[in-house]
Amino acid sequence: MVLLERILAESWNVLCLSAPYMLFGFFIAGLLKAFIPDDFVARHLGKENGASLLKASLFGVPLPLCSCGVLPAAAGLRKQGASKGATTAFLISTPETGVDSIAVTWALLDPLMAILRPISAFLTAMVTGQLVRTLDPDAIPSPTKPAPMDMFPMAPASETCGCTASVPGKKASLLERLRMGMRFSFGDLFTDISGWFFVGVVIAGFITVFVSPDLVDAYLGNPLVAMLAMLVIGTPLYVCATASTPIAAALVLKGLNPGAALVFLLAGPATNAAALSVITGILGKKSMVLYLIGIMVSSFLLGFAVDAVYSLTGLTAGWQAGAEHAGRTLLGTVSALILFGLVLFGRGGHGSCSDPACECG
């Protein structure tokens, strides 16, 4: 009973520390949904060149889609004529980071990692996309009449929200678009991510209670061994970018080097056993192998680079989460209770129509 209380207490601390940043991340995600046109990404990724690769890597960084949620988006982009390289880059940068996970990284680790993480995701996407573009290119015929592609793909409107009709020629007002964006972000998107995030918080609680600095030093004290271990653990595991953050933060506070934490943060969300079969169907077997190789090699190199950055700057990874009484502020407590309220009373799956003219009830 005492152990259970300690685990719950540590998990609650992690939740309270990250909850305000989670809410902020979902708010930004709602703004992206509300004000970026649904076909914005699709219109820029069709050509087999460096520009489309760069755009795909950049577009994916802020989008808050998990490793399974990105698959239908990538499949849709591919059908609309996106090249293999651009699709690969989008498949990597999107699940590895997002506005929500960046905010939580700032809270649970430190501002430096919050900056290095999206940069690393971008570089990994660029390198791997270029690898696929060079070694497994293809000629994509231009689609005859591409339909608008929703960056946050959902099920058909009739299945996801109370849409009664699409009014031709009706343009949604600023307030309506904002309302629909927030309903999507705190509805469908929250439903997709929240469960895994709470699992990650509980795992972080277990690590805090049962894993000692001496244990980490004994088995993961060597940076190379630590990175290999994180790669082996993260590759087959289904863990979204947001849920992976509290796990990595708990290990860092026990002594894991920041480079190994980054390897887990990059490899975990971008690869999992279930998604790889779907990626094979989207890109083909050769591109899927190149996809894995690109992520593994890039994450290793970036892991060593991140360790070097922390060593040169003299900063300690995770200092923010390790601050005294972290996570016990009034704002953190209220934000955590709001998250629980969204779980209990939220309306996930409603009001997420991508059509601005759709009248959601």
C-alpha positions in Angstrom: 0.0 0.0 0.0 2.9 2.4 0.8 4.5 1.6 -2.6 1.2 2.2 -4.3 0.8 5.6 -2.6 4.3 6.6 -3.6 3.7 5.6 -7.2 0.5 7.6 -7.3 2.1 10.5 -5.6 5.0 10.6 -8.1 2.6 10.1 -11.0 0.5 13.0 -9.7 3.6 15.3 -9.5 4.5 14.5 -13.1 0.9 15.1 -14.2 0.6 18.4 -12.4 3.9 19.6 -13.8 3.0 18.8 -17.4 -0.8 19.5 -17.4 -0.6 23.3 -18.0 1.7 22.7 -21.0 -0.6 19.9 -22.3 -3.6 22.3 -22.3 -1.5 25.0 -24.0 -0.4 22.4 -26.6 -4.0 21.4 -27.4 -5.0 25.0 -27.7 -2.3 25.7 -30.3 -3.3 22.5 -32.1 -6.9 23.9 -32.2 -5.6 27.1 -33.8 -3.7 25.1 -36.4 -6.8 23.1 -37.2 -9.0 26.2 -37.4 -6.8 28.5 -39.5 -4.6 26.3 -41.8 -6.5 25.1 -44.9 -7.0 21.4 -45.0 -5.3 21.1 -48.4 -2.3 23.3 -47.4 0.1 20.4 -46.9 -1.1 18.3 -49.9 -0.7 21.2 -52.3 3.0 21.5 -51.5 4.3 17.9 -51.5 3.6 16.6 -55.0 6.9 17.2 -56.7 9.9 14.9 -56.4 12.4 17.6 -55.3 14.2 19.0 -52.4 11.6 21.7 -51.8 8.8 19.2 -51.2 11.0 17.3 -48.9 11.8 20.4 -46.9 8.2 21.4 -46.7 7.1 17.9 -45.6 9.7 17.9 -42.8 8.7 21.4 -41.7 4.9 20.8 -41.9 5.1 17.7 -39.8 6.9 19.3 -36.8 4.0 21.2 -35.3 1.2 18.8 -36.2 0.0 16.9 -33.1 -0.6 13.5 -34.7 0.6 10.2 -33.1 2.3 7.4 -34.9 -1.0 5.7 -35.9 -2.9 8.9 -36.5 -0.3 10.1 -39.1 -0.8 6.9 -41.2 -4.1 7.9 -42.8 -2.8 11.4 -43.4 0.3 10.0 -45.1 -1.7 7.6 -47.2 -4.0 10.4 -48.3 -1.0 12.6 -49.3 0.5 9.7 -51.2 -2.8 9.1 -53.1 -2.8 12.8 -54.0 0.6 12.6 -55.6 3.1 13.2 -52.8 6.5 11.7 -53.6 7.9 8.8 -51.6 10.6 11.1 -50.1 8.1 13.7 -49.0 5.7 11.1 -47.6 8.6 9.5 -45.7 9.6 12.9 -44.2 6.0 13.6 -43.2 5.7 10.1 -41.6 8.7 10.9 -39.4 8.6 14.5 -38.4 4.9 14.4 -37.6 4.7 11.7 -34.9 8.2 12.5 -33.4 7.1 15.9 -32.2 4.2 18.3 -32.2 3.1 21.4 -30.4 1.8 19.4 -27.5 4.9 17.2 -27.0 7.2 20.3 -27.3 5.3 22.0 -24.6 5.4 18.9 -22.3 9.2 18.5 -23.1 9.7 22.1 -21.8 7.9 21.2 -18.6 9.3 17.7 -17.9 12.8 18.1 -19.2 14.1 21.6 -19.9 13.9 24.4 -22.6 17.1 23.2 -24.3 15.6 19.7 -25.0 12.3 21.4 -26.1 14.3 23.1 -28.8 16.6 20.2 -29.7 13.8 17.7 -30.0 11.9 19.3 -32.9 15.2 20.2 -34.6 16.2 16.6 -34.4 12.9 15.4 -35.7 13.2 17.8 -38.7 16.8 16.6 -39.4 15.8 12.9 -39.1 12.9 13.5 -41.5 15.1 15.3 -44.0 17.9 12.7 -43.9 15.5 9.7 -44.2 13.4 11.3 -46.8 16.4 12.1 -48.9 17.6 8.5 -48.4 14.3 7.2 -49.8 14.2 9.8 -52.6 17.8 8.7 -53.7 17.6 5.0 -53.3 14.0 4.2 -54.0 12.5 7.0 -56.1 9.3 6.8 -58.1 7.5 8.7 -60.7 4.2 9.9 -59.3 1.6 10.8 -61.9 -0.3 14.0 -61.1 -3.7 13.3 -59.8 -6.5 14.4 -62.0 -8.5 16.3 -59.5 -7.2 16.1 -55.9 -9.7 16.4 -53.2 -8.9 18.6 -50.2 -6.7 16.7 -47.7 -7.4 17.1 -44.0 -4.2 17.4 -42.1 -6.0 15.9 -39.1 -7.8 13.0 -40.8 -11.0 11.8 -39.2 -13.7 9.4 -40.1 -16.5 10.6 -42.5 -18.5 13.5 -41.1 -21.6 11.5 -40.7 -19.7 9.2 -38.3 -17.8 11.7 -36.2 -20.1 14.6 -35.5 -23.6 16.0 -35.7 -23.2 17.5 -39.1 -26.6 17.9 -40.7 -25.6 19.4 -44.0 -22.9 21.2 -45.9 -24.2 24.6 -47.0 -22.8 25.5 -50.5 -21.0 28.8 -50.6 -21.2 29.3 -46.9 -17.9 30.6 -45.4 -17.3 30.0 -41.8 -16.7 33.0 -39.6 -13.6 33.5 -37.5 -15.4 32.5 -34.4 -16.9 29.4 -36.1 -13.5 28.2 -37.3 -12.0 28.8 -33.8 -14.9 26.9 -32.3 -14.5 23.9 -34.6 -10.7 23.9 -34.1 -11.1 23.8 -30.4 -13.8 21.1 -30.6 -11.4 19.0 -32.7 -8.4 19.6 -30.4 -10.1 19.0 -27.1 -12.4 16.4 -28.5 -11.0 13.9 -31.1 -7.3 14.8 -30.7 -7.5 14.7 -26.9 -9.3 11.3 -27.1 -6.5 9.9 -29.3 -3.6 11.1 -27.2 -4.8 11.4 -23.6 -5.0 7.6 -22.8 -1.4 7.0 -23.9 -0.3 10.2 -22.0 -1.8 9.0 -18.7 -0.1 5.6 -19.3 3.2 7.4 -19.8 2.7 9.4 -16.6 2.0 6.2 -14.6 5.1 4.5 -16.1 7.1 7.6 -15.1 5.8 7.1 -11.5 7.0 3.5 -11.5 10.4 4.5 -12.8 10.7 7.2 -10.1 9.9 4.8 -7.3 11.7 1.6 -8.5 14.6 2.7 -10.6 17.5 4.2 -8.7 20.4 6.3 -10.1 22.8 3.4 -9.2 20.7 1.0 -11.3 20.8 3.3 -14.3 24.5 3.9 -13.8 25.2 0.2 -13.6 23.3 -0.8 -16.7 23.0 2.4 -18.8 26.0 4.3 -17.7 27.8 3.9 -21.0 26.1 6.4 -23.5 26.4 4.0 -26.4 24.9 1.1 -24.5 22.1 3.4 -23.2 21.3 4.6 -26.8 21.2 1.0 -28.0 18.9 0.0 -25.1 16.6 2.9 -25.9 16.5 2.0 -29.6 15.7 -1.6 -28.8 12.9 -0.6 -26.4 11.5 2.2 -28.5 11.4 0.7 -32.0 8.7 -2.0 -31.5 6.8 0.0 -28.7 3.7 1.9 -29.5 4.2 5.2 -27.7 3.2 8.7 -29.0 5.4 11.7 -28.7 3.5 13.1 -25.8 3.4 9.8 -23.8 7.1 9.1 -24.4 8.1 12.4 -22.7 7.3 11.6 -19.1 9.0 8.2 -19.5 12.2 9.8 -20.9 12.1 12.5 -18.2 11.9 10.0 -15.4 14.9 8.1 -16.8 16.9 11.3 -17.2 16.3 12.3 -13.6 17.7 8.9 -12.6 20.9 9.5 -14.6 20.2 8.5 -18.2 22.2 10.7 -20.6 20.1 13.2 -22.6 21.3 11.7 -25.9 19.8 8.3 -25.0 16.6 10.0 -24.0 16.5 11.7 -27.4 16.9 8.3 -29.1 13.9 7.1 -27.3 11.9 10.3 -28.1 12.7 9.9 -31.8 12.5 6.2 -32.3 9.6 5.4 -30.1 6.9 7.6 -31.7 8.1 7.1 -35.3 8.3 3.3 -35.3 6.2 0.5 -33.9 5.4 -3.0 -35.0 1.8 -2.2 -36.1 2.6 0.9 -38.1 5.5 -0.6 -40.0 3.2 -3.0 -41.9 1.0 0.0 -42.9 4.1 2.0 -44.0 5.1 -1.0 -46.2 1.8 -0.7 -47.9 2.1 3.0 -48.4 5.8 3.2 -49.5 6.8 -0.4 -50.3 9.2 -2.8 -48.6 12.4 -1.2 -49.8 11.3 2.3 -48.6 10.2 0.8 -45.3 13.7 -0.7 -44.7 15.3 2.6 -45.6 12.8 4.3 -43.3 14.0 2.2 -40.4 17.7 2.6 -41.2 17.3 6.4 -41.6 15.6 6.7 -38.2 18.1 4.4 -36.4 21.3 6.0 -37.8 20.0 9.6 -37.5 18.8 9.1 -33.9 22.2 7.7 -32.9 24.1 10.5 -34.5 21.8 13.1 -33.1 22.0 11.4 -29.7 25.8 11.9 -29.6 25.3 15.5 -30.8 22.8 16.3 -28.0 25.2 14.8 -25.4 27.9 17.1 -26.8 25.6 20.2 -26.7 24.8 19.5 -23.0 28.5 18.9 -22.2 29.6 22.1 -24.0 26.9 24.3 -22.4 27.3 22.8 -18.9 23.6 22.3 -18.6 22.0 19.3 -16.9 19.1 17.6 -18.7 15.9 17.5 -16.7 16.7 20.2 -14.3 13.3 21.7 -14.7 11.5 18.5 -13.7 13.9 18.0 -10.8 13.3 21.4 -9.3 12.1 21.3 -5.7 8.3 20.9 -5.3 7.9 20.7 -9.1 4.4 20.0 -10.2 2.7 21.1 -6.9 1.6 24.5 -7.9 -2.0 25.6 -7.9 -1.9 26.1 -11.7 -0.6 22.5 -12.1 -3.2 21.1 -9.8 -6.1 22.9 -11.5 -4.8 22.0 -15.0 -4.5 18.3 -14.0 -8.1 18.4 -12.8 -9.2 20.0 -16.1 -7.5 17.1 -17.9 -9.4 14.6 -15.8 -12.6 16.6 -16.5 -12.0 16.3 -20.2 -11.6 12.6 -19.9 -14.8 12.2 -17.9 -17.0 14.7 -19.6 -15.3 15.4 -22.9 -17.0 14.9 -26.2 -14.3 13.1 -28.2 -15.4 12.3 -31.7 -17.8 15.2 -32.0 -17.6 18.4 -33.9 -14.5 17.7 -35.8 -15.7 18.3 -39.3 -13.1 19.5 -41.6 -15.5 21.3 -43.8 -15.9 24.9 -42.6 -19.5 24.9 -44.0 -20.5 21.9 -42.1 -23.0 22.7 -39.4 -21.9 20.6 -36.4 -24.3 20.2 -33.6 
